[in-house]
Amino acid sequence: MGRLMTDQPQQHGPGIRPLYLFLLVTGVCVLFVLNLALGSVDIPIEAILQILVGGEAGQESWHKIVVNIRLPRAVTAIIAGSALAVGGLQMQTLFRNPLAGPSVLGITAGASLGVAVVMLAAGTITSIFAIQQLSAMGSWLIVLAASLGSAAVLLLILLISIKVRDNVTLLIIGLMIGNVTIALVSIWQYFSRPEQIQDYLIWTFGSLGGVPLDQLWILAAVAVVGGGIALVLSKPLNGLLLGENYARSMGLSVASTRIWIIVSTSLLAGGITAFCGPIGFVGIAVPHLTRSLLGTNDHRVLIPSTLLMGAILLLACDIIAQVPGSTTTLPISAVTSLVGSPVVIWVIIQRKNLQASF
């Protein structure tokens, strides 16, 4: 495996990598503080810093706004952006497809189906309890339903991956499974009451503000496990870029690697969808942006860099979504698409041939 990993193209020298790391970490910190400071009520950055270190700062309402509302939202943005970006990077490498994202295997659609079962369950006690008594975005029932839905699709994909050896075939099957789940949700919506459809549509817009502090540790734990698996897979992912046959000749177990990639991405995408709803485009845009800026295909550099870049992008999108100075909050998924699409177009124009990265 030593030779396999030393043949990677477009790697920077060791002196450049720490500079990029410093810039990315700085970007995350700056946007994190701005995310806490900007909103319907502007809070001075000095007060934000004092609150973060446990001190008293200005008005008492500022402390409540930051600690109870903005801090969980900003931390959620960091976790979600990092998780979706790393999941997208793994899918693009596994399928060697620049359009692949964390939802390509139907995991996100499975989570949506699980939520639909609860929120569109017409007239049942479950629906009444979930929608009227609990917050639709923050209720444990919605989280559990989304988790079970994504887990069911994950199990199905894993069983299929044991039988199917070709990644392209697996990709097509994953897309078809996603289409089936979307069709089931559409049929369910057709027979549901208008108020139920409205609640479900609000969930599909995605939100970073529905994860309270007491649930953040679960979201963080899922992301850490999924991200940790991705970091361990750095060298095998490099091997897949050189072709499956060459990777096998160097001793890499392609089948085992593929299963672990699917597990990692499913944890990352399924966990974020369960807590935040569907958030699109981050998983597709960020890996391309990171490759373009760093000029490398080495996953030992790409994974931590993509993780930080994902946090930067979603923090920036969340600041835009909050529309500082007004009480309006835009759907985060719509904002990520508006920001992510120009990014991908720019990368395509700059690199001209995205397929060359795979």
HELIX and SHEET records of a PDB file:
HELIX    1   1 GLY A    2  THR A    6  1                                   5    
HELIX    2   2 ARG A   17  ALA A   37  1                                  21    
HELIX    3   3 ILE A   45  LEU A   52  1                                   8    
HELIX    4   4 GLU A   60  LYS A   64  1                                   5    
HELIX    5   5 ILE A   65  ARG A   70  3                                   6    
HELIX    6   6 LEU A   71  PHE A   95  1                                  25    
HELIX    7   7 ILE A  107  MET A  119  1                                  13    
HELIX    8   8 ILE A  125  ILE A  128  1                                   4    
HELIX    9   9 PHE A  129  GLN A  133  3                                   5    
HELIX   10  10 TRP A  140  LYS A  163  1                                  24    
HELIX   11  11 ASN A  167  TYR A  190  1                                  24    
HELIX   12  12 PRO A  194  THR A  204  1                                  11    
HELIX   13  13 LEU A  213  VAL A  232  1                                  20    
HELIX   14  14 SER A  234  LEU A  241  1                                   8    
HELIX   15  15 GLU A  244  SER A  249  1                                   6    
HELIX   16  16 VAL A  254  CYS A  276  1                                  23    
HELIX   17  17 VAL A  282  LEU A  294  1                                  13    
HELIX   18  18 HIS A  299  ALA A  321  1                                  23    
HELIX   19  19 ILE A  332  ARG A  351  1                                  20    
HELIX   20  20 LEU A  354  SER A  357  5                                   4    
END                                                                             
